[in-house]
Amino acid sequence: VQTCVFRSFGKKCQACGETSGYIHVDHILPRSKHPDKELDINNLQVLCEACNIGKSNMDTTDWRDK
């Protein structure tokens, strides 16, 4: 699934535009609250480490439209 997300969106943070460092596949709706959406490609986005950690499991912002 991770490979599909990177193919679809590239390896660029969809929140801040970062391209270096660790790039994560993020769950828009967090796995802890929505385990059924864990592998749903429509629930995944690419974020850098800082943006992903910063949003925690409280923020459900979809940065893909940015």
C-alpha positions as CSV (number, residue, x, y, z in Angstrom):
1,V,0.0,0.0,0.0
2,Q,2.8,2.4,0.9
3,T,4.3,2.0,-2.6
4,C,1.0,2.8,-4.2
5,V,0.6,6.0,-2.1
6,F,4.1,7.1,-3.1
7,R,3.4,6.4,-6.8
8,S,0.2,8.4,-6.6
9,F,1.4,11.4,-4.6
10,G,5.2,11.3,-4.9
11,K,7.6,11.6,-1.9
12,K,6.8,15.2,-1.1
13,C,5.0,16.3,2.1
14,Q,1.5,17.3,1.1
15,A,1.3,19.7,4.1
16,C,4.6,21.7,3.9
17,G,6.3,20.5,0.7
18,E,9.3,19.0,2.4
19,T,11.1,16.4,0.2
20,S,14.2,15.5,2.3
21,G,14.4,13.5,5.5
22,Y,11.9,10.9,6.5
23,I,8.7,10.9,4.5
24,H,5.7,9.0,6.0
25,V,2.5,7.6,4.8
26,D,-0.1,9.1,7.1
27,H,-3.6,8.0,8.0
28,I,-6.0,11.0,7.6
29,L,-8.5,9.3,9.9
30,P,-6.1,7.8,12.6
31,R,-5.8,4.0,12.8
32,S,-6.4,4.1,16.6
33,K,-9.9,5.4,16.0
34,H,-10.6,4.0,12.6
35,P,-8.8,0.6,12.3
36,D,-11.1,-0.4,9.4
37,K,-9.5,2.4,7.2
38,E,-5.9,1.3,7.9
39,L,-5.3,0.1,4.3
40,D,-7.8,2.3,2.5
41,I,-5.8,4.3,-0.1
42,N,-8.5,7.0,0.2
43,N,-7.4,7.5,3.8
44,L,-3.7,7.9,3.2
45,Q,-1.5,10.9,2.4
46,V,2.2,11.7,2.3
47,L,3.6,13.8,5.1
48,C,7.1,14.5,6.3
49,E,8.1,13.3,9.8
50,A,7.6,16.6,11.5
51,C,4.1,17.1,10.0
52,N,3.0,13.6,10.7
53,I,4.2,13.6,14.3
54,G,2.8,17.1,14.8
55,K,-0.7,16.1,13.8
56,S,-0.8,13.2,16.2
57,N,-4.1,11.3,16.2
58,M,-6.3,14.4,16.8
59,D,-6.0,16.2,13.5
60,T,-7.9,14.8,10.5
61,T,-6.8,17.4,7.9
62,D,-6.7,16.0,4.4
63,W,-3.7,17.7,2.9
64,R,-4.0,16.0,-0.5
65,D,-6.1,18.8,-2.0
66,K,-3.5,21.4,-1.1
